[in-house]
Amino acid sequence: KDWEKSIASAEAWINVAHIRLTTRRLARYCFNS
């Protein structure tokens, strides 16, 4: 179960990083246009 938890948290961190990257890209796009 510990192993599953660590995989779940790793996926959560990947999601957070992806969301930040996407929002930053969107913000830059809106700012430039």
Beta strands, then each sheet from edge to edge (+ up, - down):
end
